Amino acid sequence: MIQRSKKMKKPFAMTMIAAALMVAGSVQAKEVTDADIANDAKTTGDVVHFGLGQQGQRFSTLDKVNVKTVKNLVPVWSFSFGGEKQRGQESQPVVFDGKMYVTASYSRIFALDAKTGKKLWKYEHRLPEGIMPCCDVVNRGAALYGDLVIFATLDAQLVALNKDTGKVVWKEKIDDYAAGYSASAAPLIVKGLIITGVSGGEFGVQGRMEARDAKTGKMVWMRPTVEGNMGYKWVNGEKVENGISGTTNATWTGDLWKTGGAATWNGATYDPETNLVFAGTGNPAPWNSHLRPGDNLFSSATVAIDPDTGKIVWHYQTTPHDGWDFDGVNEFVSFDYKDPKTGKVIKAGGKADRNGFFFVIDRTNGKLINAFPFVNDITWAKGFDLNTGRPIYTEGGRPGNPAAAGEDGKKGKTVFSAPSFLGGKNQMQMAYNPQTGLFYVPANEWGMDIWNEPVSYKRGAAYLGAGFTIKALHDDYIGSLRAVDPNAGKIVWENKNYAPLWGGVLTTAGNLTFYGTPEGYLKALDAKTGKEVWSFQTGSGVVAPPVTWMEGGEQYVAVVSGWGGAVPLWGGDVARRVNFLEQGGSVWVFKLHTGK
């Protein structure tokens, strides 16, 4: 056969080679479509979007791994990110066509064989000197669209790679890293648009959301999340004004809106039923609230944006005039809420905010339905007025004004505040199980001494105007995975953890809830009772959300392991309490042991 093939006539041989290349090309050309993304929550053979679907429920209909079989869940493979670049690993893997795409610290991304863990390619973004990520060199995941895998970098760029080869297809600058901008969130894909935010709220940046053509990286619209700034859209490549966000100086004093923070650093979700993008916004800048009277829109809030126009449809501010660094960036998860009084089903969204309250909001118009604590200790507010939607502030709960009478002008009155600025919940993503009707919230119980100081803006410098010391509230635990009933407005069960929880949650039709701990364990709980039914030690702290998918008749579960994030950098007494935890950088994949 070999001798005959050498004697083949050239036209025939060329035809055979061309045919083979066409077949190979067709295999490589399998692309992620808008339909794949829209149906991600319903399909089980892949995970093509952050949150296991645009709505961010992190619920899988898979049930082969369940409360009875999970005891047989064993590791299949583990892949190390390698080198000395460990630090925090907060990435959610995405899986498509037998390949896993997972980002790592220092703006790296790997393509792996999803069954074996074999490395297919790696891209390592060249970072300049002087990047200013506030809360570790993390990345939370990539987006898939067409033949591209796209992720954000710590020097505030977006990079699109060919998902089969790892070659750069396009690269676009978001903003100037020297001014404090960075990017770490997983992008959102909506109808061919890649929608991203910005990090850098501690450096006086201007928060915003941006939409680009996912295939080319070209801008479509930009929407500021600080009131007073002009939005833009691009028509035939030309930049056109698209209306100011809110009203200039309505809730901001003087020129403070130009450096107002409200960074959208944790990404966004999308609800196709209302055609709205829901973006959480960070703290207003500076932290010293006495320098900026007013509500300081649209900081510490959720804004609903029309992806077709780039305009804000509604907003709800969870912490007006924030003085505690209670970023409102936590994810807004769409779900159907059944009114316990009328039985009416309302298109709603749930949000476990950094300020310690769980919010249920009508996602069609932003009207508050309910707000209740999901942590035990809250000092800054007594609750929320459901008629006005505003907090009932605790008298004396705000750190003092350094310039007030009786103060020395250098430091205002110190107050104890709970939760701490790291929040009742931070970047770690909760999950919603429509079968149990419960949200699974990784919560933390801690407080802080906080005081205000004078501050002025300087480009590229920290812009806080506050000092703080974080403190644990209990000797035996800080973190607690809590099942929250949004209808009853209460915690149904909890599973406490010594160290603070910093990783996301996955829940499944197998009546399981998976989450990781900084002590290194990936755990599975009975979703109805909270009883622990399985755990595995990954070798380093888990501060990332698990995922699951089905391939070849086998259900796989995966999670990234690697301790880091904001806690060891900002945690003060709490950081020292958990300084025994080891860093790392790897992804672990599990499936059921069949005995074969």
C-alpha positions in Angstrom: 0.0 0.0 0.0 2.8 2.4 0.8 4.5 1.7 -2.5 1.3 2.2 -4.4 0.6 5.5 -2.7 4.0 6.8 -3.8 3.1 5.9 -7.4 -0.4 7.6 -7.3 -0.9 10.2 -10.1 -0.4 13.7 -8.8 -3.9 15.0 -9.4 -5.4 12.1 -7.5 -3.0 12.5 -4.7 -3.6 16.2 -4.4 -7.3 15.6 -4.4 -7.0 13.2 -1.5 -4.8 15.6 0.4 -7.2 18.4 -0.2 -10.1 16.3 1.0 -8.3 15.3 4.1 -7.5 18.9 4.9 -11.2 19.8 4.4 -12.2 17.1 6.8 -9.7 18.2 9.4 -10.7 21.8 8.9 -14.4 20.9 9.4 -13.5 19.2 12.7 -11.6 22.3 13.9 -14.3 24.7 12.7 -17.0 23.6 15.2 -18.1 27.0 16.6 -20.0 28.2 19.6 -23.2 29.8 18.4 -25.6 32.3 20.0 -28.0 29.4 20.4 -25.4 27.4 22.3 -24.9 30.3 24.7 -28.6 31.0 25.1 -29.3 27.3 25.8 -26.3 26.7 28.0 -28.4 26.2 31.2 -30.4 23.5 29.4 -27.7 21.6 27.6 -25.5 19.2 29.5 -22.8 18.3 27.1 -20.8 21.5 27.6 -20.4 24.6 29.7 -20.0 27.5 27.2 -20.7 30.4 29.5 -19.8 31.8 32.9 -22.5 30.9 35.4 -23.7 27.8 33.4 -25.9 30.2 31.4 -26.3 33.9 30.9 -28.8 34.2 33.9 -26.1 33.0 36.3 -28.1 30.4 38.2 -25.2 27.9 38.3 -27.7 25.0 38.2 -27.2 21.8 36.2 -30.0 19.4 35.3 -27.5 16.5 35.5 -28.3 13.9 38.2 -26.0 10.9 37.5 -23.9 12.2 40.3 -26.4 12.5 43.2 -26.7 12.1 46.9 -26.5 8.3 46.6 -23.7 8.0 44.0 -21.5 11.0 45.0 -19.6 8.7 47.4 -18.1 7.2 44.3 -16.8 10.5 42.9 -13.1 10.2 42.3 -10.4 12.4 40.6 -9.8 11.6 36.9 -7.0 14.1 36.3 -5.4 17.2 37.6 -3.4 19.8 35.7 -0.9 22.2 37.3 -0.7 25.8 36.0 3.0 25.5 36.8 5.8 27.9 37.5 6.0 30.3 40.4 3.0 32.3 39.2 0.5 30.9 41.8 -1.5 33.4 43.9 -5.3 33.4 43.7 -7.1 31.1 41.2 -10.7 32.3 40.8 -11.4 30.9 37.3 -14.5 29.0 36.2 -13.6 26.6 33.4 -15.6 26.5 30.2 -16.0 23.3 28.2 -16.8 22.8 24.5 -16.2 20.1 21.9 -14.1 18.0 24.3 -11.8 20.9 25.3 -11.6 22.8 28.5 -10.5 26.5 28.6 -9.4 27.8 31.9 -7.7 31.0 32.9 -5.1 31.4 35.6 -3.3 34.1 37.7 -1.2 36.7 35.9 -3.5 36.7 32.8 -2.8 33.2 31.5 -5.2 30.8 29.7 -4.8 27.1 29.0 -6.6 24.8 26.6 -6.8 21.2 27.9 -8.3 17.9 26.7 -11.4 17.7 28.9 -11.1 13.9 29.3 -7.4 13.5 29.9 -6.1 16.9 31.0 -3.5 17.0 28.3 -2.3 20.5 27.5 -3.3 21.5 24.0 -1.9 25.1 24.1 -1.2 27.9 26.5 -1.3 31.7 26.1 0.5 33.9 28.6 -0.2 37.6 28.3 2.8 39.8 28.6 2.0 42.2 31.5 3.8 45.5 31.8 5.4 46.8 35.0 3.1 48.9 37.1 -0.2 47.1 36.9 -2.5 47.9 39.8 -4.9 45.1 40.6 -6.4 45.9 44.0 -7.2 42.3 45.0 -4.6 39.9 43.7 -3.6 38.9 40.2 -6.7 36.8 39.5 -8.9 36.1 36.5 -12.4 34.7 36.8 -12.8 33.0 33.4 -13.1 33.2 29.7 -15.9 33.5 27.1 -16.5 31.4 24.0 -17.9 32.7 20.8 -17.6 31.4 17.2 -14.0 30.0 16.9 -12.8 32.4 19.7 -12.0 32.2 23.3 -11.8 35.7 24.9 -10.6 36.9 28.2 -9.7 40.1 30.0 -6.2 40.9 31.3 -4.7 42.7 34.3 -3.4 45.6 32.2 -7.0 46.3 31.0 -7.1 44.6 27.7 -9.3 42.1 26.0 -7.6 39.2 24.1 -9.4 37.0 21.6 -7.6 33.7 20.7 -8.4 31.0 18.2 -9.8 28.4 20.5 -8.2 25.5 18.5 -4.7 27.0 18.1 -4.3 29.6 20.8 -3.2 32.2 18.2 -4.2 35.8 18.8 -7.0 36.9 16.5 -7.7 40.4 18.0 -6.6 42.4 21.0 -8.2 45.6 22.2 -7.3 48.1 25.0 -10.0 48.8 27.5 -8.2 51.6 29.3 -4.9 52.8 30.7 -3.6 50.5 33.5 -1.3 53.4 34.7 -4.5 55.3 35.7 -5.6 52.3 37.9 -7.7 50.4 35.4 -7.5 46.6 35.2 -9.9 43.8 34.3 -10.5 40.3 35.8 -14.1 39.4 35.3 -15.4 36.7 32.9 -17.0 38.4 29.9 -20.7 38.2 29.1 -21.9 37.2 25.6 -25.2 38.5 24.4 -26.4 38.2 20.8 -22.9 38.5 19.3 -21.7 41.1 21.7 -19.0 40.7 24.2 -20.0 42.8 27.3 -17.3 43.6 29.9 -16.7 46.0 32.8 -13.7 47.6 34.4 -11.8 47.1 37.7 -10.1 49.9 39.6 -12.6 51.4 42.0 -9.9 52.0 44.6 -8.0 54.2 42.2 -10.7 56.7 41.2 -11.5 55.2 37.8 -14.8 55.8 36.0 -16.9 52.7 36.1 -18.6 51.5 33.0 -19.9 48.7 30.9 -18.8 48.2 27.3 -20.1 46.1 24.4 -18.0 45.0 21.4 -18.5 42.9 18.4 -17.3 39.6 19.7 -15.8 38.5 16.4 -13.8 41.7 15.8 -13.5 43.4 19.1 -14.8 46.7 17.7 -16.8 48.9 20.0 -20.6 49.0 19.8 -21.5 51.0 22.9 -20.2 52.2 26.2 -22.3 53.0 29.2 -20.8 54.9 32.3 -22.0 53.7 35.7 -21.1 57.0 37.4 -23.8 59.6 37.0 -22.9 62.6 34.9 -20.6 60.9 32.4 -21.6 60.7 28.7 -22.4 57.3 27.1 -21.4 56.6 23.5 -22.3 54.3 20.6 -20.3 53.6 17.4 -22.2 54.0 14.1 -20.2 52.9 11.0 -17.1 53.1 13.1 -17.8 56.7 14.2 -18.2 57.5 17.9 -21.6 59.2 18.6 -23.0 60.6 21.9 -25.6 58.3 23.5 -26.8 60.3 26.4 -25.5 61.1 29.9 -26.0 58.5 32.6 -28.5 60.1 34.9 -28.2 63.9 35.5 -24.9 65.7 36.1 -24.4 66.8 39.7 -27.8 65.4 40.8 -26.3 63.0 43.3 -22.6 64.1 43.1 -20.9 67.2 44.3 -18.7 69.3 42.0 -16.4 67.3 39.8 -16.3 64.2 42.0 -18.3 62.3 39.4 -15.2 62.4 37.1 -13.3 60.1 39.5 -16.4 58.4 41.1 -15.4 54.7 41.1 -18.5 52.4 40.7 -16.3 49.9 38.9 -18.1 47.0 37.3 -15.4 44.5 38.3 -17.4 41.3 38.8 -19.0 41.2 35.4 -22.7 40.9 34.5 -25.6 38.5 33.8 -28.3 38.7 31.1 -32.0 37.7 31.0 -33.4 37.0 27.5 -37.0 37.3 28.8 -36.6 41.0 29.6 -33.6 41.6 27.2 -31.7 43.2 30.0 -28.1 43.0 31.1 -27.7 43.3 34.9 -24.4 44.8 36.0 -23.3 45.3 39.6 -21.4 48.5 40.4 -18.7 49.0 43.0 -18.1 51.5 45.7 -18.1 55.2 45.1 -14.7 56.9 45.3 -13.3 57.9 47.7 -14.4 55.8 50.6 -14.7 58.9 52.8 -18.4 59.6 52.3 -18.3 63.0 53.9 -16.5 64.3 50.9 -19.3 63.4 48.5 -22.8 64.2 49.8 -25.7 62.5 48.1 -26.6 59.0 46.9 -23.7 58.9 44.4 -25.5 57.1 41.6 -25.0 54.6 40.2 -22.4 53.2 42.7 -23.1 50.2 45.0 -26.1 49.3 42.9 -27.4 47.0 40.1 -28.1 48.7 36.8 -30.2 47.1 34.1 -28.9 48.0 30.6 -30.6 47.4 27.2 -27.9 45.5 25.2 -29.4 46.8 21.9 -29.1 50.5 22.8 -26.5 50.6 25.7 -28.9 52.7 27.8 -29.9 52.2 31.5 -33.5 51.0 31.8 -33.6 50.8 35.6 -31.3 50.8 38.6 -31.6 49.8 42.2 -29.1 51.1 44.7 -28.4 48.6 47.5 -26.2 51.0 49.5 -26.9 54.7 48.8 -24.1 57.1 49.8 -21.9 54.1 50.6 -19.4 54.8 53.4 -18.2 51.3 54.1 -16.9 50.0 50.7 -20.0 47.9 50.2 -19.6 47.3 46.5 -22.8 46.3 44.8 -21.0 44.1 42.2 -22.5 40.8 43.4 -24.3 38.9 40.7 -28.0 39.5 39.9 -29.5 36.1 39.3 -32.8 35.8 37.4 -35.4 33.5 38.8 -39.2 33.2 39.1 -40.5 34.4 42.4 -43.9 33.3 43.7 -45.5 35.9 45.8 -46.4 34.2 49.1 -49.4 36.5 49.6 -51.0 36.4 46.1 -49.4 33.3 44.5 -48.5 35.5 41.5 -45.3 34.6 39.8 -43.0 37.6 39.3 -40.0 37.8 37.0 -37.4 38.5 39.7 -33.8 38.6 40.5 -31.9 37.6 43.6 -28.8 39.4 44.9 -26.7 38.6 48.1 -25.1 42.0 48.6 -21.8 42.8 50.2 -23.7 44.9 52.8 -25.2 41.7 54.3 -28.7 41.9 52.9 -30.3 39.6 50.4 -32.5 41.4 47.8 -35.4 40.2 45.8 -36.1 42.7 42.9 -38.6 42.7 40.1 -36.2 42.3 37.1 -38.6 44.1 34.7 -38.6 47.4 36.5 -36.1 47.4 39.4 -38.8 47.6 42.1 -37.8 46.1 45.5 -39.8 43.1 46.5 -38.0 42.1 49.7 -34.7 42.6 51.5 -33.6 40.6 54.5 -30.3 39.7 56.2 -28.3 36.6 55.1 -25.6 37.3 57.8 -26.2 37.5 61.5 -24.4 40.8 62.3 -25.3 44.0 60.5 -24.5 47.3 62.1 -24.8 49.9 59.4 -28.6 49.6 58.8 -31.5 48.2 60.7 -33.3 47.0 57.6 -34.9 48.3 54.4 -38.2 50.2 53.9 -40.0 48.1 51.3 -42.1 51.1 50.3 -39.2 53.4 49.5 -36.6 50.8 48.8 -34.1 52.7 51.0 -32.1 51.5 53.9 -33.0 52.4 57.5 -29.5 53.7 58.6 -28.3 53.0 62.1 -27.6 56.3 63.9 -23.8 56.5 64.5 -23.1 53.6 62.2 -21.1 55.7 59.7 -17.4 56.4 60.3 -16.8 59.9 61.4 -15.9 63.0 59.4 -12.2 64.1 60.1 -13.2 67.7 59.4 -16.1 67.7 61.9 -16.0 69.8 65.0 -14.0 68.1 67.7 -12.0 66.0 65.3 -8.3 66.6 64.7 -8.7 66.9 60.9 -6.5 63.8 60.4 -8.7 61.0 61.5 -12.4 60.8 62.0 -14.3 58.9 64.7 -13.7 55.1 64.5 -16.8 52.9 64.4 -17.1 49.2 64.5 -19.0 48.0 61.5 -20.4 44.6 60.4 -20.1 43.1 57.9 -16.5 44.2 57.1 -15.8 45.8 53.7 -14.9 42.4 52.4 -18.6 41.8 52.7 -21.3 39.3 53.7 -20.5 38.0 50.3 -17.8 39.1 47.9 -16.8 37.9 44.4 -17.8 34.3 45.1 -20.8 33.3 43.0 -24.0 31.9 44.6 -26.3 29.3 42.9 -30.0 28.9 42.5 -31.8 25.6 42.3 -35.2 25.8 40.8 -36.1 22.4 42.1 -35.5 23.3 45.8 -36.4 26.9 45.3 -33.3 27.9 47.3 -30.3 30.1 46.8 -26.9 28.8 48.0 -24.9 31.7 49.3 -21.2 31.5 50.4 -21.4 34.0 53.3 -18.9 35.4 55.8 -19.3 36.7 59.3 -16.7 39.4 60.1 -16.6 43.0 61.1 -14.1 45.9 61.0 -13.0 49.0 62.8 -13.1 51.7 60.2 -12.3 55.5 60.2 -12.1 58.2 57.6 -9.1 60.3 56.7 -8.6 63.3 54.4 -7.7 62.4 50.8 -7.4 64.0 47.3 -7.3 62.4 43.9 -4.0 61.6 42.2 -4.0 59.7 38.9 -2.9 56.1 39.4 -2.7 56.4 43.2 -5.0 54.7 45.8 -8.1 56.9 46.5 -9.5 55.6 49.8 -9.6 58.2 52.5 -10.2 55.5 55.1 -8.4 53.1 57.4 -9.6 49.8 58.7 -8.9 46.6 60.7 -10.9 43.5 59.9 -11.8 41.2 62.7 -13.4 37.7 63.0 -16.6 37.7 65.0 -16.4 34.0 66.1 -13.6 31.8 67.2 -14.9 28.7 65.4 -16.0 30.0 62.0 -16.0 32.9 59.6 -17.5 31.3 56.4 -20.9 29.7 56.2 -22.6 28.1 53.1 -26.2 29.1 53.6 -29.4 28.0 51.9 -31.6 31.0 51.5 -35.4 30.9 50.8 -36.2 34.0 48.8 -39.9 33.6 49.3 -39.9 33.2 53.1 -37.0 35.6 53.5 -34.9 33.3 55.8 -32.0 31.0 56.1 -33.1 27.4 55.8 -29.8 25.7 56.8 -26.1 26.5 57.0 -22.7 24.7 56.9 -20.1 26.6 58.8 -16.4 26.8 57.9 -13.4 28.0 59.9 -11.8 30.1 57.2 -13.8 32.7 55.1 -15.5 31.3 52.0 -14.2 32.8 48.8 -15.2 30.4 46.1 -18.5 30.0 44.1 -21.2 27.4 44.2 -22.7 24.8 41.8 -26.1 23.1 42.4 -27.6 20.2 40.5 -30.7 18.1 39.9 -28.9 15.3 41.7 -29.9 17.2 44.9 -26.3 18.3 45.4 -24.6 21.6 46.1 -20.8 21.8 45.5 -18.5 24.4 46.8 -14.9 24.8 47.9 -13.1 26.0 51.0 -9.8 27.8 51.6 -8.6 24.8 53.5 -8.5 23.0 50.2 -11.7 20.9 50.2 -14.2 20.6 47.4 -17.4 19.6 49.2 -20.8 18.3 48.2 -23.8 18.9 50.4 -27.4 17.6 50.3 -29.1 20.5 48.7 -32.2 20.1 50.8 -30.7 19.5 54.2 -27.1 20.9 54.1 -25.6 17.6 55.2 -22.1 17.0 53.9 -22.1 13.9 51.7 -18.6 14.1 50.0 -15.4 16.0 50.1 -11.9 15.9 48.5 -8.7 17.6 49.4 -7.3 19.5 46.4 -4.0 20.5 47.9 -4.6 24.3 48.0 -7.4 26.6 48.8 -10.5 26.6 46.6 -11.6 30.2 45.7 -13.3 29.4 42.4 -16.7 28.0 41.3 -17.2 24.3 40.3 -18.8 23.2 37.0 -20.3 20.0 35.7 -21.0 18.5 32.2 -21.7 15.2 30.5 -19.4 13.5 28.0 -19.5 9.9 26.7 -22.2 9.0 29.2 -20.1 10.2 32.1 -20.8 13.2 34.3 -17.7 15.2 35.1 -17.2 17.8 37.9 -14.3 20.3 37.8 -12.9 23.0 40.0 -9.9 25.2 40.0 -7.7 25.2 43.2 -5.3 27.9 44.4 -5.5 30.0 47.5 -5.4 33.8 47.2 -7.6 36.7 46.3 -8.4 39.7 48.5 -8.4 38.0 52.0 -4.6 37.4 52.4 -4.0 40.9 51.0 -6.6 43.0 52.8 -7.7 40.7 55.7 -5.6 42.1 58.5 -6.3 40.0 61.6 -8.3 37.5 59.6 -5.4 37.1 57.1 -3.1 36.3 59.9 -5.6 33.8 61.3 -5.5 31.8 58.1 -1.8 32.3 57.1 -1.3 28.5 57.4 -3.1 28.1 54.0 -0.9 27.2 51.1 -0.9 28.7 47.6 -1.1 26.6 44.4 -2.5 26.6 40.9 -4.3 23.6 39.3 -7.6 22.3 38.0 -9.1 19.1 39.2 -11.6 16.9 37.3 -13.8 14.2 38.8 -16.2 11.5 37.7 -17.9 8.4 39.2 -15.8 5.3 39.8 -17.4 2.4 38.0 -15.2 -0.4 39.4 -13.9 -1.3 35.9 
